[in-house]
Amino acid sequence: MALSEGLIKILNKTYEPLAMVNSEFKGNDLAFKTNEEGLPILLFIGKLDDKGQIKGERYARRLAKDAQGKIIKDHWELKGKAT
């Protein structure tokens, strides 16, 4: 399943570095981990259970930068079920 354009807009923002951010999008719970630059790199999307974990899908972001630090590759990849 590809990520929607609206969700990609949320994930393209910069957040607190090295943090786990919880949010909501179109009735789904989101949790994403940010890297040292504050960019989301790991996404969990689904429904929160009673233990505070998301049951749904897990995505990982592949970022590649050139020598000047410009992003040349930015891709979200479905990694499987989040339990």
DAWO-V619179 format. One record per residue. N is the residue number from 1. RES is the residue in one letter. OMEGA is omega in degrees with one decimal (NA if undefined). BURIAL is + if it has 9 or more other C-alpha atoms within 8 Angstrom, else -. D_CENTER is the distance of its C-alpha to the mean C-alpha in whole Angstrom. Layout:
BEGIN
N RES OMEGA BURIAL D_CENTER
N RES OMEGA BURIAL D_CENTER
END
This chain:
BEGIN
1 M 178.8 - 14
2 A 178.2 - 13
3 L -178.1 - 10
4 S -178.8 - 12
5 E 178.5 - 13
6 G 178.4 - 13
7 L 177.5 + 9
8 I 177.8 + 9
9 K 177.6 - 11
10 I -176.1 - 9
11 L 178.1 + 6
12 N 177.4 - 9
13 K 176.8 - 11
14 T -178.1 + 11
15 Y 177.5 - 11
16 E -179.8 - 13
17 P 175.8 + 13
18 L -178.1 + 13
19 A 171.6 + 12
20 M -175.8 - 10
21 V 176.8 - 9
22 N -177.5 - 10
23 S 178.1 - 11
24 E 178.8 - 12
25 F 177.2 - 12
26 K 176.0 - 15
27 G 177.0 - 16
28 N 173.5 + 13
29 D 179.0 + 12
30 L 168.3 + 8
31 A 177.2 + 7
32 F 179.1 + 4
33 K -179.6 + 7
34 T 177.0 + 8
35 N -177.3 + 11
36 E 177.0 - 14
37 E -179.3 - 14
38 G 178.5 + 11
39 L 176.5 + 9
40 P -179.3 + 5
41 I 179.9 + 5
42 L -174.6 + 4
43 L 171.3 + 3
44 F -179.1 + 7
45 I -178.7 + 8
46 G -179.3 + 12
47 K 176.7 + 15
48 L 174.0 + 16
49 D -177.3 - 19
50 D 178.0 - 22
51 K 179.7 - 20
52 G 177.5 - 17
53 Q -178.1 - 15
54 I 173.7 + 13
55 K -177.2 + 15
56 G -177.0 + 13
57 E -179.7 + 11
58 R 178.9 + 8
59 Y 174.5 + 7
60 A -178.9 + 7
61 R 176.0 + 7
62 R 178.5 + 11
63 L 174.9 + 12
64 A -178.9 - 16
65 K 176.0 + 18
66 D -176.3 - 22
67 A 179.6 - 25
68 Q 179.7 - 24
69 G 178.6 - 21
70 K -179.8 - 20
71 I 178.9 + 17
72 I 177.5 - 18
73 K -179.6 - 16
74 D -172.8 + 12
75 H 174.3 - 11
76 W -176.9 + 8
77 E 176.2 - 10
78 L -177.7 + 11
79 K 178.4 - 12
80 G -177.2 - 14
81 K 173.2 - 14
82 A -178.3 + 13
83 T NA - 16
END
